[in-house]
Every structure is written in C-alpha cells, then in structure tokens.
Amino acid sequence: NLGSIQSFIESKKIKPADKIDLNLLKKLKLINKNEIKIKILGSGGIKDKINIHVDLISKSAKEKIDKIGGTIQLRNK
C-alpha cells in the first residue's frame, strides 16, 4: 500500500525517482517472492512523486498518485 512505500522512501530504501515495480517490492520484501501480480492499495499517504509499474491499482491509490504528479503504468496482463 502507499503508506508502506512512503515509509521506505523516508528511510531511504527507495528513491522517489526509482521505478517501483514487482521486482523492487520483492527485493525490499514488501511482497512475497512468489507473487506474480501486484495491486497497490490507497491506504496510508504518499508525499513523494513516484513512478509505479503494477498490474492493478485501487481508485484511491490512483487518485493520490495523480494528485502529487506521480506516474502509473499498468503492466500488460
């Protein structure tokens, strides 16, 4: 969820300019290494403009990312 991503940005484990995708989230152990799809949820807040590549995104997460000027790219299914 967005709150977890923001906390990783604040702890300098993710740079806001990084492409946040399935591989990065697995590397940081935010998701299980066996996951093949990811959906970002809007719980929590996001302050930094991020570039995210995911399979699915909730409406609230999309609104929050759009509001701060971040980019969302949905992966092909």
Disulfide bonds with the S-S distance in Angstrom:
none
